[in-house]
Amino acid sequence: MTNSFLEDANGNKSSKRLWGSIVLGIGILFSIVLFIYSLSKGAADAATALGIINMFLISGGGLLGIGVFEKGIQSKEKK
C-alpha cells in the first residue's frame, strides 16, 4: 500500500507537499512549545512569537493548498 499524500495531480512526488507538511508541522510544534512555556513562565514577547508561528502556519498551509488548485486546473484541462 503506497501513501499518495505526497503525490501531485500527475502522480509524481511533490516537493511542495513535502515541505508544506514539514513547515506546517514546525509551526504546530512551535505553537505547542509557546503554549507550554506561556503557562509556566510567560512569554516576554508573545506578539513576535505568534507572528513567527503564524508565518510558519500560513506558509505550510499555502504550500499544501497549491495542490488543491493544481488538481482543479488539471481537471479543467482534461475536459
C-alpha positions as CSV (number, residue, x, y, z in Angstrom):
1,M,0.0,0.0,0.0
2,T,1.5,3.3,-1.0
3,N,1.0,6.7,0.5
4,S,-0.4,9.1,-2.1
5,F,-0.4,12.2,0.2
6,L,2.9,13.4,-1.2
7,E,1.9,12.9,-4.9
8,D,0.8,15.7,-7.1
9,A,-2.0,15.6,-9.6
10,N,0.2,13.8,-12.1
11,G,1.2,11.1,-9.6
12,N,4.8,12.5,-9.2
13,K,6.3,13.1,-5.8
14,S,5.6,16.7,-4.9
15,S,8.2,18.7,-3.0
16,K,5.6,21.4,-2.3
17,R,3.6,18.9,-0.3
18,L,6.6,17.6,1.5
19,W,7.9,21.0,2.5
20,G,4.4,22.2,3.3
21,S,3.9,19.4,5.7
22,I,7.3,20.0,7.3
23,V,6.7,23.7,7.7
24,L,3.2,23.2,9.0
25,G,4.4,20.7,11.5
26,I,7.2,23.1,12.7
27,G,4.5,25.8,13.1
28,I,2.3,23.4,15.2
29,L,5.3,22.3,17.2
30,F,6.3,25.9,18.0
31,S,2.8,26.8,19.0
32,I,2.7,23.9,21.4
33,V,6.0,24.9,22.9
34,L,4.9,28.5,23.2
35,F,1.7,27.5,24.9
36,I,3.5,25.3,27.4
37,Y,6.2,28.0,28.0
38,S,3.5,30.7,28.5
39,L,1.7,28.6,31.1
40,S,4.9,28.0,33.1
41,K,6.8,31.3,32.8
42,G,5.0,33.7,30.5
43,A,6.4,34.7,27.1
44,A,8.3,38.0,27.2
45,D,7.3,39.0,23.7
46,A,4.3,36.9,22.8
47,A,3.3,39.1,19.8
48,T,6.5,38.4,18.0
49,A,6.4,34.7,18.8
50,L,2.9,34.5,17.5
51,G,3.9,36.4,14.4
52,I,6.7,33.9,13.7
53,I,4.4,30.9,14.4
54,N,1.7,32.4,12.1
55,M,4.3,32.7,9.3
56,F,5.1,29.0,9.6
57,L,1.4,28.0,9.6
58,I,0.5,30.2,6.7
59,S,3.5,29.2,4.6
60,G,2.9,25.5,5.2
61,G,-0.8,25.8,4.6
62,G,-0.1,27.7,1.4
63,L,2.3,25.1,0.1
64,L,-0.3,22.4,0.8
65,G,-3.1,24.4,-0.7
66,I,-1.3,24.8,-4.0
67,G,-2.1,21.1,-4.7
68,V,-5.8,21.8,-4.5
69,F,-5.5,24.4,-7.3
70,E,-3.3,22.1,-9.3
71,K,-6.0,19.4,-9.3
72,G,-8.7,21.9,-10.2
73,I,-6.7,23.3,-13.1
74,Q,-5.8,19.8,-14.4
75,S,-9.4,18.6,-14.3
76,K,-10.5,21.6,-16.3
77,E,-7.7,20.9,-18.9
78,K,-8.9,17.3,-19.3
79,K,-12.4,18.4,-20.3
